[in-house]
Amino acid sequence: MSALKSMTGFAVAHCQTEAGTVEITIRSVNSRFLEISPSLSEGVPQISYECTKLIKAVAQRGKIDYSITLTPQIQPHLSLNEPLLDELIGKLQQITAKLHTPATVAEPEAISIPVEIKGSDSGASISATDLSQINAMELLQYPGVLQASPVDQEQLKQQILELMGQAVAKFNASRCHEGEQLRAVLLHRLDAVSAQLQLIAPMLTSLVTNERERIQKRLASLKLELTPERFETEVALQAQKSDIAEEYDRLCCHVKSMRALLQEAAPAPKTQPAHPEQSSEHTVFGKRLDFIIQEMMRESNTLASKASTNELSQIAVELKVLVEQMREQVQNVE
């Protein structure tokens, strides 16, 4: 059995990776068809296809937007470029040898003479007023000596896909939860429609009598007389025009069909991770409910136009209000 789902849903999921914090947000609103729009921030691998496939496994209608945001960590893991550092020290030693000045690499706190080290894309140049001591911190500041550890893109992709599965499961659960609430509202409105139809049932047998009395009063007010045959013909014609038995029967059938459809919908399932291989086959109730509602609206309008008494007119108006309220709710059902 499938659950009645709302097309409105929302979910957020977070996780921590070596590259930084990943946040996934999914939200959806009503739409006749399925529209999925991704938004990936800088640093996120191109996984739109896999993420969209996860969403399609649980949704068949609605305008769905999802975003994947990667916030890089403030202090990335650093690695030392030892070949470059060795080359720098070697070059410095060559310079000091030519200047007949022995060079030593000092600890950061042993700074006594500033040394300026400059680097550019086209090459590096080193200048110093005194190379007797070299600051290790200044060597580390040389471009390329310290490097951020490369991010394992495949591992990051798998972590994001796993998080996306969790977000999709929460998103699906939120749509199922709201769908169950919509189901309860529709059943309540359906009970109210049935109550109004029960008020109409006793009136069906008295339509001819009511038309006879109405025509008699009308003729009396106009001081007109008709032959018995002509009078009965007029009564039959007016009774036929105001006959609502057909509309009543159809409304009862539509109520029965909608109630069966709503009872077919199972309660919302528990949250569980979604996978790309998960089947996307589930009953879409929204379009079927929308068709029934349109038919109920048409029959209630016809019934209102045929109402021949004030009491029946009031019932017809109440029916139209209830059906319209149901129509607004059904528009949000997947």
Secondary structure, 3 states (H helix, E strand, C coil): CCECCECCEEEEEEEEECCEEEEEEEEEECCCCEEEEEEECCCCCCCHHHHHHHHHCCCCCEEEEEEEEEEECCCCCEEECHHHHHHHHHHHHHHHHHCCCCCCEECHHHCCCCCEEEEECCEEEEECCCCCCEEHHHHHCCCCCEEECCCCHHHHHHHHHHHHHHHHHHHHHHHHHHHHHHHHHHHHHHHHHHHHHHHHHHHHHHHHHHHHHHHHHHHHHHCCCCCHHHHHHHHHHHHHHCCCHHHHHHHHHHHHHHHHHHHHCECCCCCCCCCCCCCCCCCCCHHHHHHHHHHHHHHHHHHHHHCCCHHHHHHHHHHHHHHHHHHHHHCCEC
